[in-house]
Amino acid sequence: MAPGTRLRVAVVGGGISGMAAARDLARHHDVTLFEGGARLGGHAHAVEVDDGAGRPLWVDTAFLIYNARHYPRFCQMLGELGVDAQTQRADMSASFVDDDVNMRFALLRGAGGFAAQKRNFVRPAFYRMFAELLLLRRRARRDLQERRIAPSTTIDEYLAGYSAPFRHQLVYPLASAIWSLPGRHIAQYPALAILGFFENHGLLGGHSGDAWRTFVGGSVVYVDAFRRAFPGAIRLDAPVRKVHRLGGAVQLSFGDGSAVFDRVVLATHADRSLAMLGDASEQERRVLGAFSYNQTRIALHRDPRVVHRDRRLWASWNATTRGGRTRIAYYLNRVQSLPTPRDWFLTLDADDDDPEIAPHLRERTFSYRHPIFDAAAVSAQRDLPALNARPGALTFFAGAYAGHGFHEDGVVAGQAAAAALERTAFARPLELPTLQ
Ligand SMILES: Cc1cc2nc3c(=O)[nH]c(=O)nc-3n(C[C@H](O)[C@H](O)[C@H](O)COP(=O)(O)OP(=O)(O)OC[C@H]3O[C@@H](n4cnc5c(N)ncnc54)[C@H](O)[C@@H]3O)c2cc1C
């Protein structure tokens, strides 16, 4: 194909990965972005609530925070969209409450949090936990540097020598809050992913060197800016059912018809992308089929019973153990500095009839899917670039699942898919961005 030819390109999936791919491709091609739902953003999902005084207030229900150091491409995108100033510092405090053994403390909140239960200072278990934290910090840093942790080692296996309270009251709740996954899944998570994240973000040291940020007015700010600036076509409520490769083109089928494009980027979750392919190759089945997903129910509500009754312990991320079950609640007022006297919480793993959330204080419940980064997925990640680099390829794949599952990974994967499309279509030697 002659360089400079304008292609008809479809991007399927309007999350950060699809938006990143569509933005890059629309510089040279006619791009249509298909989103199955009624709005763009995917996990960037802010909703409007009442601030208590009859005014609208936007609160985020999934993607909440990012930072400049680990999200360089996302930050660049925000700058290009002109919304980088519509952000503010996020409060990164965390509290750990175990009502079963009557222990509670908060991290990153100054003396108030630690003083919340003065008895902690004379508790051997409390000191032991902090001694173990220092030990883990030293050991994990060394093991990461010397590449001693196998990709298949779970965090539970890695922490086998540490006390149960340290694992269950500190490490797993912290990881659970970061990955927005119920605690029961965290124990089987790869140690490499968790410890690498902790180390990169300074969490093992008890303080984060990164200035985490959040959007003033919710992530809808950047999603709207994308929509306004995007030169291509956007089709909402347009779930793609099937993708068939014809000789030199691709046919997309919807509920009510079909359309043909020169190239397609599938920026949906790996299993959904695979399910769309009516003619999946063995390589596609092997690579995309290696990713599995966990579905999490998340409730947006105003019931303060999910946190401790002592407000000094209300941190941005709260892990509360009762009756042997540890639950995670985000206190959005702190994370997002919400200008409202009403309290807003996001509780992970919340059933519709959750006894801890009074029905009249429940706003909405959402269902989000997370990639599970087990050994099969980590191995498949290494094969993804090759899938996008096949000579004559008509379909390309992107998603945060290609990296650590965060927003920056979505941008990197979307841009990598766009670059691969350009390179394979025009045989241009273009460097693929490396996934972090
Ligand atoms: C509760 C929660 C909190 C999180 N918090 C953070 C955070 O603070 N910071 C961070 O960096 N990351 C966070 N993440 C991780 C987040 O998943 C990623 O950052 C990122 O948003 C994932 O983007 P994606 O484009 O890969 O997938 P998605 O955002 O899921 O986008 C995929 C899109 O494809 C659409 N789609 C699916 N099937 C079809 C179809 N057949 N046809 C058309 N469209 C289709 C979907 O509707 C969706 O819009 C969080 C995740 C969750 C669940």
The ligand as a Gaussian input file, in Angstrom:
#p B3LYP/6-31G(d) Opt

LIG

0 1
 C      -12.964000      -0.092000      40.156000
 C      -11.751000       0.196000      39.320000
 C      -10.901000       1.233000      39.693000
 C       -9.784000       1.526000      38.929000
 N       -8.988000       2.584000      39.287000
 C       -7.917000       2.899000      38.525000
 C       -7.140000       4.060000      38.841000
 O       -7.438000       4.793000      39.789000
 N       -6.051000       4.307000      38.059000
 C       -5.707000       3.512000      36.993000
 O       -4.729000       3.821000      36.311000
 N       -6.453000       2.444000      36.662000
 C       -7.535000       2.115000      37.397000
 N       -8.316000       1.039000      37.060000
 C       -7.904000       0.161000      35.946000
 C       -8.679000       0.440000      34.626000
 O       -9.283000      -0.775000      34.307000
 C       -7.714000       0.851000      33.522000
 O       -7.033000       2.028000      33.961000
 C       -8.358000       1.210000      32.171000
 O       -9.358000       2.167000      32.352000
 C       -8.850000       0.031000      31.346000
 O       -9.040000       0.537000      30.037000
 P       -9.370000      -0.368000      28.768000
 O       -9.522000       0.552000      27.612000
 O       -8.360000      -1.447000      28.604000
 O      -10.738000      -1.119000      29.111000
 P      -12.178000      -0.494000      29.419000
 O      -12.063000       0.785000      30.103000
 O      -12.955000      -1.579000      30.065000
 O      -12.786000      -0.198000      27.965000
 C      -13.286000      -1.207000      27.109000
 C      -14.487000      -0.630000      26.367000
 O      -14.887000      -1.538000      25.343000
 C      -16.309000      -1.498000      25.273000
 N      -16.773000      -2.735000      24.600000
 C      -16.748000      -3.994000      25.089000
 N      -17.252000      -4.849000      24.174000
 C      -17.569000      -4.108000      23.067000
 C      -18.122000      -4.427000      21.795000
 N      -18.450000      -5.698000      21.457000
 N      -18.305000      -3.429000      20.907000
 C      -17.995000      -2.139000      21.226000
 N      -17.480000      -1.777000      22.434000
 C      -17.267000      -2.763000      23.341000
 C      -16.733000      -1.389000      26.715000
 O      -18.070000      -0.930000      26.824000
 C      -15.702000      -0.407000      27.256000
 O      -16.138000       0.928000      27.112000
 C       -9.472000       0.732000      37.784000
 C      -10.332000      -0.303000      37.420000
 C      -11.467000      -0.570000      38.167000
 C      -12.384000      -1.670000      37.726000

